[in-house]
Amino acid sequence: MTEIVSEIVEILKSSNDLLEAELKILRLFSSLLCEALGTSLEQLDQELEKDANVKVLRRDQRTIQFLFGEVTFKRRLVEETGGYHVYLLDRHLGIKPRKRYSPLLFYY
C-alpha cells in the first residue's frame, strides 16, 4: 500500500494540473488491476487443476480485453477422463473459445 501511495504522490508532484494527475492515476490503477487479475486467474487455474483428476497437457497464454484494460494470463489445457481436452479455467468462468472481450465490455 505504501508503494502505491508513493507513486500517487509522485504523480501529483509531477503533474501540471489535477486533470493530468487524475489520468495518470487512472492508468496506474488500471495497470495494477490488470496485473492482479491476471495473477488471480492463474492462481484459480492452478486450484482447479489440483482439485480435478486430470492430466495436464500444456499451459497456454490468453489475453482478454476488459473494461479496465487488457489482461494476459496462462491457463492449463488438460485431458479429462474419457479423453476430452478442456481448459478448466475457461469452463469455470464461462469464457468462450476465441472470444477476446469480457461480457461487461460488450454490455457497455
N, C-alpha and C positions, 0 to 999 in steps of 0.2 A: 504494500500500500504506500509506503514511504517513497518508493521509486516512482510510482505514478504521480504522486503529489509533486515530487521534484521536477518531473517532466512538465507538468502543467505550469508550475511556477516559471520554468524556463521559457515555455511558450508565451506566457503572459508578459514576461520581460522583453522578449524579442519581437513582439507584435506591435504594429503601429496603432491598432485600434481593437476594440472588442470584437468586431465582426471577423477580422483576420484571425484573432486568437480563437474565437469560437469554431471557425472552420478547421483550424489546425487541431484543436482538441477533439472535434468530431472525427477527424481522420485517425487520430491516435486511438480513440476508443473503438472505432470500427476495426482497426488493425488488431487490437488486443482481443476483441470479441471473436474475430475470425480465427485467430491462433488458438484461443481457449476452446472454441467449439470443435476445431479440427482435432485437438488433443483429446477432448471428451469423446468424440466419435470413435477414435482409435481405441480408447480405453473400454468403451462399451463393446466394440467388436471383439476385443480380447476376452471379455467376460462372457459374451455369448458363445464364443468358441469353446471356452473351458467348460461351460455348462452342457454342451451338446456332445453327443457321441459321434464325432465326425473326423474325417481325415483332411488336414489342411493341404491344399494343392499349391497355392501360391498367394502372395499379397499383391493387390493391385491398387493403384492410385486413382482417386476420383476427385473431381472438382465440381462443386455446386455453387451457383450464384444465389446468395440470399439477399434479402432487402438491405442488409447492412454491409455486404461485401462478399467476396469470393472466398470459399472455404475449401481447402485441399486436405485430403486425408487418405490413409491407406486402410483397406479392409481385406479380409481373407476370403478367398474362394475355397469352399470346402466341398467334399463329397460326402453326401449323407448315405445312410443305409438304403440300399436299392439303386445306388449308382447315380443319384441326382446331384448335379452341381449347382450350388447356390451361394450367394453372398448373404450370410446370416444377418448382417447389419442392415443391408438394403431391405430384406424381407421384414425385419423387425420394425423398421421405420416407414415402410411402405414406399421406398424410393424405387421408382420405375426405371427399367433399363434405358440407357442412353438419354435420360432426361437430365438437363443441366441447370434447372431452375427450381427453387423451392416453391412449395404451394403458396406461401404468403406473398412471394414476389408476383405470382400470377394473380393473386387476389387483388392487389393494388394495381 
